Amino acid sequence: RPDVRHHVSFGGGTHYCVGAPLAKVELEVAFGALARRVPRLIVDEGADFDRLESLVFRGVNRLPVSF
């Protein structure tokens, strides 16, 4: 739908995504591997990160990092 701009990710209620638990575990494993492989990865101090505008979800659209 062209008038809907917000991402609803895993849905909600009876329409909640069946694969959501797997996706969450995959992200946990991926970020864990990234942290082990790039131990000096840090969020840029003073960087302006773009917060996700949503009443339902928390997060950021962009998070500048350096290593």
CHARMM-style PDB file with segment names, atoms N, HN, CA, C and O in Angstrom:
ATOM      1  N   ARG     1       0.839  -1.180   0.000  1.00  0.00      PROA
ATOM      2  CA  ARG     1       0.000   0.000   0.000  1.00  0.00      PROA
ATOM      3  C   ARG     1       0.880   1.238   0.000  1.00  0.00      PROA
ATOM      4  O   ARG     1       1.706   1.397   0.900  1.00  0.00      PROA
ATOM      5  N   PRO     2       0.734   2.102  -0.960  1.00  0.00      PROA
ATOM      6  CA  PRO     2       1.612   3.266  -1.069  1.00  0.00      PROA
ATOM      7  C   PRO     2       1.467   4.273   0.064  1.00  0.00      PROA
ATOM      8  O   PRO     2       2.417   5.007   0.338  1.00  0.00      PROA
ATOM      9  N   ASP     3       0.330   4.339   0.729  1.00  0.00      PROA
ATOM     10  HN  ASP     3      -0.442   3.743   0.507  1.00  0.00      PROA
ATOM     11  CA  ASP     3       0.144   5.337   1.782  1.00  0.00      PROA
ATOM     12  C   ASP     3       0.715   4.901   3.131  1.00  0.00      PROA
ATOM     13  O   ASP     3       0.736   5.699   4.068  1.00  0.00      PROA
ATOM     14  N   VAL     4       1.171   3.670   3.253  1.00  0.00      PROA
ATOM     15  HN  VAL     4       1.154   3.021   2.492  1.00  0.00      PROA
ATOM     16  CA  VAL     4       1.725   3.168   4.510  1.00  0.00      PROA
ATOM     17  C   VAL     4       3.252   3.242   4.435  1.00  0.00      PROA
ATOM     18  O   VAL     4       3.864   2.589   3.590  1.00  0.00      PROA
ATOM     19  N   ARG     5       3.868   4.036   5.321  1.00  0.00      PROA
ATOM     20  HN  ARG     5       3.370   4.566   6.008  1.00  0.00      PROA
ATOM     21  CA  ARG     5       5.313   4.215   5.285  1.00  0.00      PROA
ATOM     22  C   ARG     5       6.036   3.438   6.378  1.00  0.00      PROA
ATOM     23  O   ARG     5       7.242   3.213   6.279  1.00  0.00      PROA
ATOM     24  N   HSD     6       5.326   3.031   7.403  1.00  0.00      PROA
ATOM     25  HN  HSD     6       4.346   3.214   7.483  1.00  0.00      PROA
ATOM     26  CA  HSD     6       5.987   2.392   8.541  1.00  0.00      PROA
ATOM     27  C   HSD     6       6.075   0.876   8.352  1.00  0.00      PROA
ATOM     28  O   HSD     6       5.125   0.216   7.930  1.00  0.00      PROA
ATOM     29  N   HSD     7       7.234   0.367   8.675  1.00  0.00      PROA
ATOM     30  HN  HSD     7       8.006   0.903   9.018  1.00  0.00      PROA
ATOM     31  CA  HSD     7       7.501  -1.062   8.587  1.00  0.00      PROA
ATOM     32  C   HSD     7       6.874  -1.750   9.796  1.00  0.00      PROA
ATOM     33  O   HSD     7       7.076  -1.293  10.920  1.00  0.00      PROA
ATOM     34  N   VAL     8       6.138  -2.806   9.610  1.00  0.00      PROA
ATOM     35  HN  VAL     8       5.974  -3.178   8.696  1.00  0.00      PROA
ATOM     36  CA  VAL     8       5.510  -3.508  10.727  1.00  0.00      PROA
ATOM     37  C   VAL     8       6.243  -4.791  11.083  1.00  0.00      PROA
ATOM     38  O   VAL     8       5.755  -5.567  11.904  1.00  0.00      PROA
ATOM     39  N   SER     9       7.364  -5.025  10.504  1.00  0.00      PROA
ATOM     40  HN  SER     9       7.761  -4.394   9.837  1.00  0.00      PROA
ATOM     41  CA  SER     9       8.267  -6.124  10.788  1.00  0.00      PROA
ATOM     42  C   SER     9       7.572  -7.456  10.965  1.00  0.00      PROA
ATOM     43  O   SER     9       7.210  -8.076   9.964  1.00  0.00      PROA
ATOM     44  N   PHE    10       7.367  -7.923  12.160  1.00  0.00      PROA
ATOM     45  HN  PHE    10       7.661  -7.420  12.973  1.00  0.00      PROA
ATOM     46  CA  PHE    10       6.815  -9.269  12.362  1.00  0.00      PROA
ATOM     47  C   PHE    10       5.294  -9.292  12.501  1.00  0.00      PROA
ATOM     48  O   PHE    10       4.727 -10.342  12.804  1.00  0.00      PROA
ATOM     49  N   GLY    11       4.639  -8.189  12.292  1.00  0.00      PROA
ATOM     50  HN  GLY    11       5.100  -7.336  12.046  1.00  0.00      PROA
ATOM     51  CA  GLY    11       3.185  -8.151  12.393  1.00  0.00      PROA
ATOM     52  C   GLY    11       2.720  -8.110  13.836  1.00  0.00      PROA
ATOM     53  O   GLY    11       3.445  -7.643  14.714  1.00  0.00      PROA
ATOM     54  N   GLY    12       1.534  -8.588  14.078  1.00  0.00      PROA
ATOM     55  HN  GLY    12       0.945  -8.968  13.364  1.00  0.00      PROA
ATOM     56  CA  GLY    12       1.001  -8.586  15.437  1.00  0.00      PROA
ATOM     57  C   GLY    12      -0.265  -9.415  15.536  1.00  0.00      PROA
ATOM     58  O   GLY    12      -0.916  -9.705  14.533  1.00  0.00      PROA
ATOM     59  N   GLY    13      -0.597  -9.786  16.747  1.00  0.00      PROA
ATOM     60  HN  GLY    13      -0.068  -9.550  17.562  1.00  0.00      PROA
ATOM     61  CA  GLY    13      -1.818 -10.548  16.995  1.00  0.00      PROA
ATOM     62  C   GLY    13      -1.825 -11.885  16.280  1.00  0.00      PROA
ATOM     63  O   GLY    13      -0.829 -12.609  16.274  1.00  0.00      PROA
ATOM     64  N   THR    14      -2.955 -12.200  15.682  1.00  0.00      PROA
ATOM     65  HN  THR    14      -3.764 -11.612  15.687  1.00  0.00      PROA
ATOM     66  CA  THR    14      -3.087 -13.482  14.983  1.00  0.00      PROA
ATOM     67  C   THR    14      -2.253 -13.518  13.702  1.00  0.00      PROA
ATOM     68  O   THR    14      -2.042 -14.586  13.128  1.00  0.00      PROA
ATOM     69  N   HSD    15      -1.780 -12.356  13.256  1.00  0.00      PROA
ATOM     70  HN  HSD    15      -1.951 -11.488  13.722  1.00  0.00      PROA
ATOM     71  CA  HSD    15      -0.981 -12.280  12.035  1.00  0.00      PROA
ATOM     72  C   HSD    15       0.510 -12.179  12.333  1.00  0.00      PROA
ATOM     73  O   HSD    15       1.296 -11.788  11.470  1.00  0.00      PROA
ATOM     74  N   TYR    16       0.897 -12.534  13.558  1.00  0.00      PROA
ATOM     75  HN  TYR    16       0.259 -12.852  14.259  1.00  0.00      PROA
ATOM     76  CA  TYR    16       2.307 -12.468  13.937  1.00  0.00      PROA
ATOM     77  C   TYR    16       3.105 -13.505  13.139  1.00  0.00      PROA
ATOM     78  O   TYR    16       2.652 -14.633  12.948  1.00  0.00      PROA
ATOM     79  N   CYS    17       4.276 -13.120  12.684  1.00  0.00      PROA
ATOM     80  HN  CYS    17       4.644 -12.203  12.839  1.00  0.00      PROA
ATOM     81  CA  CYS    17       5.097 -13.963  11.824  1.00  0.00      PROA
ATOM     82  C   CYS    17       5.543 -15.250  12.517  1.00  0.00      PROA
ATOM     83  O   CYS    17       6.070 -15.210  13.629  1.00  0.00      PROA
ATOM     84  N   VAL    18       5.333 -16.376  11.865  1.00  0.00      PROA
ATOM     85  HN  VAL    18       4.905 -16.409  10.962  1.00  0.00      PROA
ATOM     86  CA  VAL    18       5.727 -17.670  12.405  1.00  0.00      PROA
ATOM     87  C   VAL    18       7.256 -17.772  12.497  1.00  0.00      PROA
ATOM     88  O   VAL    18       7.775 -18.459  13.377  1.00  0.00      PROA
ATOM     89  N   GLY    19       7.975 -17.100  11.603  1.00  0.00      PROA
ATOM     90  HN  GLY    19       7.554 -16.542  10.888  1.00  0.00      PROA
ATOM     91  CA  GLY    19       9.429 -17.163  11.577  1.00  0.00      PROA
ATOM     92  C   GLY    19      10.126 -16.149  12.475  1.00  0.00      PROA
ATOM     93  O   GLY    19      11.356 -16.084  12.478  1.00  0.00      PROA
ATOM     94  N   ALA    20       9.382 -15.361  13.232  1.00  0.00      PROA
ATOM     95  HN  ALA    20       8.383 -15.413  13.229  1.00  0.00      PROA
ATOM     96  CA  ALA    20       9.976 -14.319  14.076  1.00  0.00      PROA
ATOM     97  C   ALA    20      10.993 -14.862  15.077  1.00  0.00      PROA
ATOM     98  O   ALA    20      12.071 -14.281  15.198  1.00  0.00      PROA
ATOM     99  N   PRO    21      10.709 -15.942  15.799  1.00  0.00      PROA
ATOM    100  CA  PRO    21      11.707 -16.444  16.749  1.00  0.00      PROA
ATOM    101  C   PRO    21      13.022 -16.845  16.073  1.00  0.00      PROA
ATOM    102  O   PRO    21      14.098 -16.587  16.614  1.00  0.00      PROA
ATOM    103  N   LEU    22      12.945 -17.470  14.900  1.00  0.00      PROA
ATOM    104  HN  LEU    22      12.071 -17.679  14.460  1.00  0.00      PROA
ATOM    105  CA  LEU    22      14.144 -17.846  14.164  1.00  0.00      PROA
ATOM    106  C   LEU    22      14.924 -16.601  13.732  1.00  0.00      PROA
ATOM    107  O   LEU    22      16.148 -16.559  13.859  1.00  0.00      PROA
ATOM    108  N   ALA    23      14.225 -15.598  13.227  1.00  0.00      PROA
ATOM    109  HN  ALA    23      13.231 -15.631  13.124  1.00  0.00      PROA
ATOM    110  CA  ALA    23      14.881 -14.361  12.795  1.00  0.00      PROA
ATOM    111  C   ALA    23      15.597 -13.688  13.956  1.00  0.00      PROA
ATOM    112  O   ALA    23      16.703 -13.175  13.786  1.00  0.00      PROA
ATOM    113  N   LYS    24      14.984 -13.683  15.125  1.00  0.00      PROA
ATOM    114  HN  LYS    24      14.086 -14.099  15.262  1.00  0.00      PROA
ATOM    115  CA  LYS    24      15.604 -13.067  16.307  1.00  0.00      PROA
ATOM    116  C   LYS    24      16.862 -13.827  16.726  1.00  0.00      PROA
ATOM    117  O   LYS    24      17.861 -13.209  17.096  1.00  0.00      PROA
ATOM    118  N   VAL    25      16.823 -15.145  16.673  1.00  0.00      PROA
ATOM    119  HN  VAL    25      16.012 -15.647  16.373  1.00  0.00      PROA
ATOM    120  CA  VAL    25      18.008 -15.944  17.012  1.00  0.00      PROA
ATOM    121  C   VAL    25      19.108 -15.704  15.986  1.00  0.00      PROA
ATOM    122  O   VAL    25      20.278 -15.585  16.351  1.00  0.00      PROA
ATOM    123  N   GLU    26      18.749 -15.633  14.715  1.00  0.00      PROA
ATOM    124  HN  GLU    26      17.799 -15.729  14.419  1.00  0.00      PROA
ATOM    125  CA  GLU    26      19.740 -15.375  13.670  1.00  0.00      PROA
ATOM    126  C   GLU    26      20.428 -14.028  13.883  1.00  0.00      PROA
ATOM    127  O   GLU    26      21.643 -13.922  13.714  1.00  0.00      PROA
ATOM    128  N   LEU    27      19.668 -13.005  14.250  1.00  0.00      PROA
ATOM    129  HN  LEU    27      18.682 -13.091  14.388  1.00  0.00      PROA
ATOM    130  CA  LEU    27      20.258 -11.691  14.523  1.00  0.00      PROA
ATOM    131  C   LEU    27      21.177 -11.736  15.738  1.00  0.00      PROA
ATOM    132  O   LEU    27      22.241 -11.117  15.734  1.00  0.00      PROA
ATOM    133  N   GLU    28      20.777 -12.456  16.767  1.00  0.00      PROA
ATOM    134  HN  GLU    28      19.912 -12.958  16.770  1.00  0.00      PROA
ATOM    135  CA  GLU    28      21.620 -12.584  17.961  1.00  0.00      PROA
ATOM    136  C   GLU    28      22.951 -13.247  17.612  1.00  0.00      PROA
ATOM    137  O   GLU    28      24.004 -12.806  18.073  1.00  0.00      PROA
ATOM    138  N   VAL    29      22.908 -14.290  16.809  1.00  0.00      PROA
ATOM    139  HN  VAL    29      22.052 -14.648  16.435  1.00  0.00      PROA
ATOM    140  CA  VAL    29      24.129 -14.991  16.391  1.00  0.00      PROA
ATOM    141  C   VAL    29      24.986 -14.076  15.510  1.00  0.00      PROA
ATOM    142  O   VAL    29      26.203 -14.014  15.679  1.00  0.00      PROA
ATOM    143  N   ALA    30      24.352 -13.367  14.571  1.00  0.00      PROA
ATOM    144  HN  ALA    30      23.363 -13.417  14.433  1.00  0.00      PROA
ATOM    145  CA  ALA    30      25.091 -12.490  13.662  1.00  0.00      PROA
ATOM    146  C   ALA    30      25.778 -11.356  14.413  1.00  0.00      PROA
ATOM    147  O   ALA    30      26.950 -11.074  14.161  1.00  0.00      PROA
ATOM    148  N   PHE    31      25.076 -10.704  15.327  1.00  0.00      PROA
ATOM    149  HN  PHE    31      24.124 -10.933  15.533  1.00  0.00      PROA
ATOM    150  CA  PHE    31      25.686  -9.608  16.080  1.00  0.00      PROA
ATOM    151  C   PHE    31      26.752 -10.119  17.041  1.00  0.00      PROA
ATOM    152  O   PHE    31      27.736  -9.424  17.297  1.00  0.00      PROA
ATOM    153  N   GLY    32      26.571 -11.312  17.570  1.00  0.00      PROA
ATOM    154  HN  GLY    32      25.772 -11.876  17.362  1.00  0.00      PROA
ATOM    155  CA  GLY    32      27.600 -11.916  18.421  1.00  0.00      PROA
ATOM    156  C   GLY    32      28.874 -12.184  17.628  1.00  0.00      PROA
ATOM    157  O   GLY    32      29.976 -11.912  18.104  1.00  0.00      PROA
ATOM    158  N   ALA    33      28.720 -12.718  16.417  1.00  0.00      PROA
ATOM    159  HN  ALA    33      27.825 -12.939  16.031  1.00  0.00      PROA
ATOM    160  CA  ALA    33      29.877 -12.975  15.553  1.00  0.00      PROA
ATOM    161  C   ALA    33      30.565 -11.675  15.169  1.00  0.00      PROA
ATOM    162  O   ALA    33      31.794 -11.606  15.150  1.00  0.00      PROA
ATOM    163  N   LEU    34      29.790 -10.654  14.866  1.00  0.00      PROA
ATOM    164  HN  LEU    34      28.792 -10.711  14.881  1.00  0.00      PROA
ATOM    165  CA  LEU    34      30.366  -9.345  14.530  1.00  0.00      PROA
ATOM    166  C   LEU    34      31.164  -8.786  15.707  1.00  0.00      PROA
ATOM    167  O   LEU    34      32.265  -8.268  15.518  1.00  0.00      PROA
ATOM    168  N   ALA    35      30.629  -8.887  16.896  1.00  0.00      PROA
ATOM    169  HN  ALA    35      29.735  -9.308  17.050  1.00  0.00      PROA
ATOM    170  CA  ALA    35      31.327  -8.383  18.088  1.00  0.00      PROA
ATOM    171  C   ALA    35      32.626  -9.144  18.349  1.00  0.00      PROA
ATOM    172  O   ALA    35      33.613  -8.556  18.791  1.00  0.00      PROA
ATOM    173  N   ARG    36      32.628 -10.448  18.076  1.00  0.00      PROA
ATOM    174  HN  ARG    36      31.827 -10.926  17.717  1.00  0.00      PROA
ATOM    175  CA  ARG    36      33.857 -11.231  18.270  1.00  0.00      PROA
ATOM    176  C   ARG    36      34.898 -10.919  17.197  1.00  0.00      PROA
ATOM    177  O   ARG    36      36.093 -10.875  17.491  1.00  0.00      PROA
ATOM    178  N   ARG    37      34.464 -10.706  15.974  1.00  0.00      PROA
ATOM    179  HN  ARG    37      33.493 -10.742  15.735  1.00  0.00      PROA
ATOM    180  CA  ARG    37      35.394 -10.479  14.861  1.00  0.00      PROA
ATOM    181  C   ARG    37      35.905  -9.043  14.789  1.00  0.00      PROA
ATOM    182  O   ARG    37      36.997  -8.795  14.276  1.00  0.00      PROA
ATOM    183  N   VAL    38      35.129  -8.111  15.295  1.00  0.00      PROA
ATOM    184  HN  VAL    38      34.242  -8.312  15.712  1.00  0.00      PROA
ATOM    185  CA  VAL    38      35.532  -6.696  15.284  1.00  0.00      PROA
ATOM    186  C   VAL    38      35.392  -6.169  16.716  1.00  0.00      PROA
ATOM    187  O   VAL    38      34.471  -5.408  17.012  1.00  0.00      PROA
ATOM    188  N   PRO    39      36.310  -6.577  17.603  1.00  0.00      PROA
ATOM    189  CA  PRO    39      36.164  -6.233  19.020  1.00  0.00      PROA
ATOM    190  C   PRO    39      36.270  -4.740  19.312  1.00  0.00      PROA
ATOM    191  O   PRO    39      35.807  -4.286  20.358  1.00  0.00      PROA
ATOM    192  N   ARG    40      36.866  -3.974  18.414  1.00  0.00      PROA
ATOM    193  HN  ARG    40      37.242  -4.343  17.563  1.00  0.00      PROA
ATOM    194  CA  ARG    40      37.008  -2.532  18.637  1.00  0.00      PROA
ATOM    195  C   ARG    40      35.866  -1.722  18.030  1.00  0.00      PROA
ATOM    196  O   ARG    40      35.947  -0.495  17.964  1.00  0.00      PROA
ATOM    197  N   LEU    41      34.820  -2.382  17.594  1.00  0.00      PROA
ATOM    198  HN  LEU    41      34.754  -3.378  17.648  1.00  0.00      PROA
ATOM    199  CA  LEU    41      33.682  -1.703  17.004  1.00  0.00      PROA
ATOM    200  C   LEU    41      32.999  -0.849  18.071  1.00  0.00      PROA
ATOM    201  O   LEU    41      32.554  -1.367  19.095  1.00  0.00      PROA
ATOM    202  N   ILE    42      32.918   0.455  17.830  1.00  0.00      PROA
ATOM    203  HN  ILE    42      33.279   0.876  16.998  1.00  0.00      PROA
ATOM    204  CA  ILE    42      32.284   1.356  18.792  1.00  0.00      PROA
ATOM    205  C   ILE    42      31.358   2.317  18.058  1.00  0.00      PROA
ATOM    206  O   ILE    42      31.543   2.614  16.878  1.00  0.00      PROA
ATOM    207  N   VAL    43      30.367   2.788  18.783  1.00  0.00      PROA
ATOM    208  HN  VAL    43      30.216   2.547  19.742  1.00  0.00      PROA
ATOM    209  CA  VAL    43      29.479   3.812  18.243  1.00  0.00      PROA
ATOM    210  C   VAL    43      30.253   5.115  18.219  1.00  0.00      PROA
ATOM    211  O   VAL    43      30.883   5.483  19.211  1.00  0.00      PROA
ATOM    212  N   ASP    44      30.213   5.821  17.089  1.00  0.00      PROA
ATOM    213  HN  ASP    44      29.701   5.522  16.284  1.00  0.00      PROA
ATOM    214  CA  ASP    44      30.924   7.087  16.960  1.00  0.00      PROA
ATOM    215  C   ASP    44      30.443   8.076  18.012  1.00  0.00      PROA
ATOM    216  O   ASP    44      29.255   8.388  18.090  1.00  0.00      PROA
ATOM    217  N   GLU    45      31.368   8.560  18.810  1.00  0.00      PROA
ATOM    218  HN  GLU    45      32.333   8.306  18.746  1.00  0.00      PROA
ATOM    219  CA  GLU    45      31.036   9.510  19.875  1.00  0.00      PROA
ATOM    220  C   GLU    45      30.559  10.818  19.258  1.00  0.00      PROA
ATOM    221  O   GLU    45      31.212  11.372  18.374  1.00  0.00      PROA
ATOM    222  N   GLY    46      29.445  11.294  19.718  1.00  0.00      PROA
ATOM    223  HN  GLY    46      28.915  10.844  20.437  1.00  0.00      PROA
ATOM    224  CA  GLY    46      28.892  12.533  19.212  1.00  0.00      PROA
ATOM    225  C   GLY    46      28.192  12.419  17.873  1.00  0.00      PROA
ATOM    226  O   GLY    46      27.710  13.416  17.336  1.00  0.00      PROA
ATOM    227  N   ALA    47      28.132  11.213  17.329  1.00  0.00      PROA
ATOM    228  HN  ALA    47      28.523  10.403  17.765  1.00  0.00      PROA
ATOM    229  CA  ALA    47      27.479  11.017  16.027  1.00  0.00      PROA
ATOM    230  C   ALA    47      25.973  11.176  16.178  1.00  0.00      PROA
ATOM    231  O   ALA    47      25.395  10.831  17.209  1.00  0.00      PROA
ATOM    232  N   ASP    48      25.370  11.687  15.164  1.00  0.00      PROA
ATOM    233  HN  ASP    48      25.839  11.967  14.326  1.00  0.00      PROA
ATOM    234  CA  ASP    48      23.930  11.871  15.153  1.00  0.00      PROA
ATOM    235  C   ASP    48      23.295  10.639  14.511  1.00  0.00      PROA
ATOM    236  O   ASP    48      23.377  10.455  13.296  1.00  0.00      PROA
ATOM    237  N   PHE    49      22.664   9.798  15.326  1.00  0.00      PROA
ATOM    238  HN  PHE    49      22.597   9.947  16.313  1.00  0.00      PROA
ATOM    239  CA  PHE    49      22.021   8.619  14.749  1.00  0.00      PROA
ATOM    240  C   PHE    49      20.534   8.881  14.584  1.00  0.00      PROA
ATOM    241  O   PHE    49      19.930   9.647  15.335  1.00  0.00      PROA
ATOM    242  N   ASP    50      19.977   8.248  13.615  1.00  0.00      PROA
ATOM    243  HN  ASP    50      20.467   7.625  13.005  1.00  0.00      PROA
ATOM    244  CA  ASP    50      18.608   8.460  13.196  1.00  0.00      PROA
ATOM    245  C   ASP    50      17.693   7.454  13.884  1.00  0.00      PROA
ATOM    246  O   ASP    50      17.720   6.266  13.564  1.00  0.00      PROA
ATOM    247  N   ARG    51      16.885   7.928  14.826  1.00  0.00      PROA
ATOM    248  HN  ARG    51      16.863   8.894  15.086  1.00  0.00      PROA
ATOM    249  CA  ARG    51      15.962   7.033  15.538  1.00  0.00      PROA
ATOM    250  C   ARG    51      14.787   6.635  14.649  1.00  0.00      PROA
ATOM    251  O   ARG    51      14.328   7.406  13.806  1.00  0.00      PROA
ATOM    252  N   LEU    52      14.322   5.421  14.862  1.00  0.00      PROA
ATOM    253  HN  LEU    52      14.694   4.795  15.547  1.00  0.00      PROA
ATOM    254  CA  LEU    52      13.149   4.912  14.168  1.00  0.00      PROA
ATOM    255  C   LEU    52      11.917   5.607  14.747  1.00  0.00      PROA
ATOM    256  O   LEU    52      11.719   5.601  15.962  1.00  0.00      PROA
ATOM    257  N   GLU    53      11.103   6.195  13.906  1.00  0.00      PROA
ATOM    258  HN  GLU    53      11.264   6.200  12.919  1.00  0.00      PROA
ATOM    259  CA  GLU    53       9.894   6.878  14.367  1.00  0.00      PROA
ATOM    260  C   GLU    53       8.723   5.899  14.359  1.00  0.00      PROA
ATOM    261  O   GLU    53       8.118   5.645  13.318  1.00  0.00      PROA
ATOM    262  N   SER    54       8.411   5.351  15.540  1.00  0.00      PROA
ATOM    263  HN  SER    54       8.903   5.557  16.386  1.00  0.00      PROA
ATOM    264  CA  SER    54       7.342   4.367  15.643  1.00  0.00      PROA
ATOM    265  C   SER    54       6.808   4.331  17.064  1.00  0.00      PROA
ATOM    266  O   SER    54       7.564   4.510  18.019  1.00  0.00      PROA
ATOM    267  N   LEU    55       5.535   4.104  17.206  1.00  0.00      PROA
ATOM    268  HN  LEU    55       4.921   3.959  16.431  1.00  0.00      PROA
ATOM    269  CA  LEU    55       4.934   3.936  18.517  1.00  0.00      PROA
ATOM    270  C   LEU    55       5.011   2.485  18.972  1.00  0.00      PROA
ATOM    271  O   LEU    55       4.795   2.188  20.147  1.00  0.00      PROA
ATOM    272  N   VAL    56       5.315   1.589  18.053  1.00  0.00      PROA
ATOM    273  HN  VAL    56       5.490   1.831  17.099  1.00  0.00      PROA
ATOM    274  CA  VAL    56       5.311   0.158  18.329  1.00  0.00      PROA
ATOM    275  C   VAL    56       6.723  -0.402  18.496  1.00  0.00      PROA
ATOM    276  O   VAL    56       6.952  -1.250  19.358  1.00  0.00      PROA
ATOM    277  N   PHE    57       7.663   0.060  17.685  1.00  0.00      PROA
ATOM    278  HN  PHE    57       7.476   0.749  16.984  1.00  0.00      PROA
ATOM    279  CA  PHE    57       9.007  -0.517  17.673  1.00  0.00      PROA
ATOM    280  C   PHE    57      10.040   0.481  18.171  1.00  0.00      PROA
ATOM    281  O   PHE    57       9.870   1.693  18.040  1.00  0.00      PROA
ATOM    282  N   ARG    58      11.119  -0.052  18.746  1.00  0.00      PROA
ATOM    283  HN  ARG    58      11.258  -1.037  18.853  1.00  0.00      PROA
ATOM    284  CA  ARG    58      12.246   0.775  19.162  1.00  0.00      PROA
ATOM    285  C   ARG    58      13.426   0.426  18.290  1.00  0.00      PROA
ATOM    286  O   ARG    58      13.605  -0.733  17.915  1.00  0.00      PROA
ATOM    287  N   GLY    59      14.237   1.421  17.962  1.00  0.00      PROA
ATOM    288  HN  GLY    59      14.091   2.362  18.266  1.00  0.00      PROA
ATOM    289  CA  GLY    59      15.410   1.138  17.161  1.00  0.00      PROA
ATOM    290  C   GLY    59      15.923   2.377  16.461  1.00  0.00      PROA
ATOM    291  O   GLY    59      15.472   3.495  16.708  1.00  0.00      PROA
ATOM    292  N   VAL    60      16.871   2.146  15.588  1.00  0.00      PROA
ATOM    293  HN  VAL    60      17.237   1.238  15.387  1.00  0.00      PROA
ATOM    294  CA  VAL    60      17.454   3.238  14.825  1.00  0.00      PROA
ATOM    295  C   VAL    60      17.486   2.861  13.344  1.00  0.00      PROA
ATOM    296  O   VAL    60      17.581   1.688  12.985  1.00  0.00      PROA
ATOM    297  N   ASN    61      17.404   3.876  12.505  1.00  0.00      PROA
ATOM    298  HN  ASN    61      17.327   4.829  12.797  1.00  0.00      PROA
ATOM    299  CA  ASN    61      17.538   3.669  11.063  1.00  0.00      PROA
ATOM    300  C   ASN    61      18.999   3.671  10.649  1.00  0.00      PROA
ATOM    301  O   ASN    61      19.389   2.987   9.702  1.00  0.00      PROA
ATOM    302  N   ARG    62      19.812   4.454  11.376  1.00  0.00      PROA
ATOM    303  HN  ARG    62      19.495   5.009  12.145  1.00  0.00      PROA
ATOM    304  CA  ARG    62      21.225   4.602  11.050  1.00  0.00      PROA
ATOM    305  C   ARG    62      21.991   4.776  12.348  1.00  0.00      PROA
ATOM    306  O   ARG    62      21.610   5.583  13.195  1.00  0.00      PROA
ATOM    307  N   LEU    63      23.077   4.017  12.508  1.00  0.00      PROA
ATOM    308  HN  LEU    63      23.386   3.361  11.820  1.00  0.00      PROA
ATOM    309  CA  LEU    63      23.916   4.087  13.700  1.00  0.00      PROA
ATOM    310  C   LEU    63      25.375   4.089  13.271  1.00  0.00      PROA
ATOM    311  O   LEU    63      25.939   3.026  13.014  1.00  0.00      PROA
ATOM    312  N   PRO    64      26.000   5.266  13.189  1.00  0.00      PROA
ATOM    313  CA  PRO    64      27.397   5.345  12.742  1.00  0.00      PROA
ATOM    314  C   PRO    64      28.349   4.681  13.746  1.00  0.00      PROA
ATOM    315  O   PRO    64      28.291   4.955  14.945  1.00  0.00      PROA
ATOM    316  N   VAL    65      29.221   3.809  13.239  1.00  0.00      PROA
ATOM    317  HN  VAL    65      29.268   3.587  12.266  1.00  0.00      PROA
ATOM    318  CA  VAL    65      30.201   3.130  14.078  1.00  0.00      PROA
ATOM    319  C   VAL    65      31.589   3.253  13.439  1.00  0.00      PROA
ATOM    320  O   VAL    65      31.720   3.572  12.258  1.00  0.00      PROA
ATOM    321  N   SER    66      32.600   2.999  14.235  1.00  0.00      PROA
ATOM    322  HN  SER    66      32.494   2.740  15.195  1.00  0.00      PROA
ATOM    323  CA  SER    66      33.961   2.965  13.707  1.00  0.00      PROA
ATOM    324  C   SER    66      34.718   1.830  14.374  1.00  0.00      PROA
ATOM    325  O   SER    66      34.300   1.312  15.409  1.00  0.00      PROA
ATOM    326  N   PHE    67      35.833   1.449  13.772  1.00  0.00      PROA
ATOM    327  HN  PHE    67      36.172   1.869  12.930  1.00  0.00      PROA
ATOM    328  CA  PHE    67      36.662   0.382  14.334  1.00  0.00      PROA
ATOM    329  C   PHE    67      38.099   0.605  13.942  1.00  0.00      PROA
ATOM    330  OT1 PHE    67      38.969  -0.183  14.313  1.00  0.00      PROA
TER     331      PHE     67
END
